[in-house]
Amino acid sequence: AILCGAIAFFLGTALPARAADPAANQGAPASFARGAQAWANNCARCHNARDPKDFRNDQWEVIMGHMRIQSGLTGQEARDVLTFLQGSNAGPTPQPVRASAGGAGAVAGTSAKALYDGTCIACHGSDGKGTLPGVPDLSEPGGRLAKPDSVLEKHILEGFQEPGSPMAMPAKGGNPSLTPQEVANLLTYMRATFKP
């Protein structure tokens, strides 16, 4: 309890100072995809993937404040990892992930490949085989992409965690501006690209 109180005190006093520092606010907006990669490169070597529901979004903020120091993450990397962790909280009301600088309209009309590269590739990889433990192989015969569109669209839009899996699909892949039509386009693209 004393350690938790000390961490909370430290974070409560350190975080406002960082926010007041103009250099702390520079850089790109937080990115789910970069966060997944930073997590895989910096966090996964010590931490097994866990059920994202183990921690609420506000708890992830405290944890990241501490772990940023332990793992030597830059401010940008910490913001990206926090976006990944919060976006991985699959549930009915996930914490929204900040949109790119172009706003929600920036992805309107984007090709399915560009959407995949910007939203899905961090976890599912360029080959569809998955980049993290627990992420399904999209190229597997009879695997995930063999499910009906209605099931996959629901999983992508609402988020999904396979029973017993350490990983969860965040709602809309962590991209809050993803539309149902773009999800349908993504499914067509993935089935054509990752045919077994």
C-alpha positions in Angstrom: 0.0 0.0 0.0 2.9 2.4 0.8 4.5 1.6 -2.6 1.2 2.2 -4.4 0.8 5.5 -2.6 4.3 6.5 -3.4 3.9 5.7 -7.1 0.6 7.5 -7.2 2.2 10.6 -5.5 5.1 10.5 -7.8 2.9 10.2 -10.9 0.5 12.9 -9.6 3.4 15.3 -9.2 5.4 14.3 -12.2 2.7 14.2 -14.8 1.6 17.8 -14.7 5.2 18.9 -15.0 5.6 16.9 -18.1 2.4 18.3 -19.6 3.6 21.8 -18.9 6.9 21.1 -20.8 6.3 22.3 -24.4 8.7 19.6 -25.7 6.5 16.9 -24.1 3.6 17.8 -26.4 5.6 17.6 -29.6 5.6 14.6 -31.9 3.1 12.6 -33.7 -0.4 11.8 -32.3 -0.4 8.5 -30.3 -0.6 5.5 -32.6 -2.2 2.1 -31.9 0.0 0.4 -34.5 3.3 2.0 -33.3 2.2 1.1 -29.7 1.7 -2.5 -30.5 5.2 -2.7 -32.1 6.7 -0.8 -29.1 4.9 -3.1 -26.7 6.3 -6.2 -28.6 9.8 -4.7 -28.6 10.0 -3.4 -25.1 7.3 -5.0 -22.8 6.6 -8.5 -24.2 10.0 -9.7 -23.2 9.1 -9.5 -19.5 5.3 -9.5 -19.5 3.1 -12.2 -21.0 0.1 -10.9 -22.9 -2.8 -10.7 -20.4 -6.5 -10.2 -20.7 -6.8 -6.4 -21.4 -9.7 -6.3 -19.0 -7.3 -7.0 -16.1 -6.8 -3.2 -16.0 -9.1 -0.2 -16.7 -7.9 2.6 -19.0 -7.1 4.8 -16.0 -5.0 2.0 -14.4 -3.0 1.6 -17.7 -2.1 5.3 -17.4 -0.6 4.8 -13.9 1.2 1.6 -15.0 2.6 3.3 -18.1 3.9 6.2 -16.0 5.9 3.7 -14.0 6.9 1.3 -16.7 8.0 4.1 -19.0 10.9 4.8 -16.6 11.7 1.2 -16.0 11.9 0.4 -19.7 13.5 3.6 -20.9 10.6 4.5 -23.3 10.5 7.9 -24.9 7.5 10.0 -24.3 6.2 9.2 -27.8 6.7 5.5 -27.3 4.9 5.6 -24.0 1.9 7.5 -25.5 1.8 4.9 -28.3 2.0 1.9 -25.9 -0.7 3.5 -23.7 -2.9 3.9 -26.8 -2.3 0.3 -27.7 -3.2 -1.0 -24.2 -6.3 1.2 -23.9 -7.4 0.3 -27.4 -7.0 -3.4 -26.5 -9.6 -3.1 -23.8 -12.3 -4.9 -25.8 -15.7 -4.0 -24.3 -18.9 -2.2 -25.0 -17.4 1.3 -24.4 -13.6 1.2 -25.1 -11.5 4.3 -24.5 -11.4 6.1 -27.8 -8.0 6.2 -29.5 -7.0 9.6 -30.7 -7.6 10.0 -34.5 -4.7 10.9 -36.8 -3.9 14.6 -37.4 -6.2 14.5 -40.4 -9.2 13.6 -38.2 -11.9 11.1 -38.8 -12.3 12.1 -42.5 -8.7 11.4 -43.2 -9.4 7.7 -43.7 -12.7 8.2 -45.7 -12.3 6.6 -49.1 -8.9 5.1 -48.2 -8.1 1.8 -50.0 -8.5 -1.4 -48.1 -4.8 -2.1 -48.3 -4.0 1.4 -46.8 -6.6 0.7 -44.0 -5.0 -2.7 -43.3 -1.5 -1.2 -43.2 -2.6 1.6 -40.9 -5.0 -0.3 -38.6 -4.4 -4.1 -38.7 -0.7 -4.7 -39.7 0.8 -4.1 -36.2 -0.9 -7.2 -34.8 -1.7 -9.3 -37.9 1.5 -8.6 -39.8 2.1 -7.9 -43.5 1.7 -11.7 -44.2 -1.4 -12.1 -42.0 0.3 -14.7 -39.8 0.3 -12.5 -36.7 3.1 -10.5 -35.0 2.3 -11.2 -31.3 1.5 -14.4 -29.4 -2.2 -15.1 -29.4 -3.0 -13.2 -32.6 -4.7 -15.6 -35.1 -3.0 -16.6 -38.4 -5.3 -15.1 -41.1 -3.7 -17.3 -43.8 -4.5 -20.6 -42.0 -6.9 -22.8 -44.0 -10.3 -23.1 -42.3 -9.1 -20.4 -39.8 -10.4 -17.0 -38.8 -11.2 -15.8 -42.3 -13.4 -18.9 -42.9 -16.0 -17.5 -40.5 -19.0 -15.7 -42.0 -18.8 -12.0 -42.8 -21.5 -11.2 -40.2 -19.4 -12.8 -37.4 -16.1 -11.2 -38.5 -17.8 -7.8 -39.0 -19.2 -8.0 -35.5 -15.8 -9.0 -34.0 -14.0 -6.1 -35.8 -16.6 -3.4 -35.0 -17.2 -4.4 -31.4 -13.9 -6.1 -30.4 -13.5 -9.8 -29.6 -11.4 -12.1 -27.4 -11.3 -15.8 -28.1 -11.9 -17.8 -24.9 -8.5 -18.7 -23.4 -6.6 -16.3 -25.7 -4.2 -13.9 -24.1 -4.9 -11.3 -26.7 -8.1 -9.3 -27.6 -9.1 -7.7 -30.8 -9.9 -4.0 -29.9 -13.1 -2.5 -31.2 -12.5 -1.3 -34.8 -8.9 -2.4 -34.5 -8.2 0.6 -32.4 -9.3 3.0 -35.2 -12.4 4.8 -34.0 -13.2 6.2 -37.4 -13.4 2.8 -39.1 -16.8 2.5 -40.8 -18.9 -0.7 -41.4 -18.3 -0.3 -45.2 -14.5 -0.1 -44.6 -14.7 -3.2 -42.5 -16.5 -5.0 -45.4 -13.7 -3.7 -47.7 -11.0 -4.9 -45.3 -12.6 -8.4 -45.2 -12.6 -8.6 -49.0 -8.9 -7.4 -49.1 -7.8 -9.9 -46.4 -9.5 -12.9 -48.0 -7.9 -12.1 -51.3 -4.5 -11.3 -49.9 -4.2 -14.1 -47.3 -5.7 -17.0 -49.3 -4.4 -20.3 -47.9 
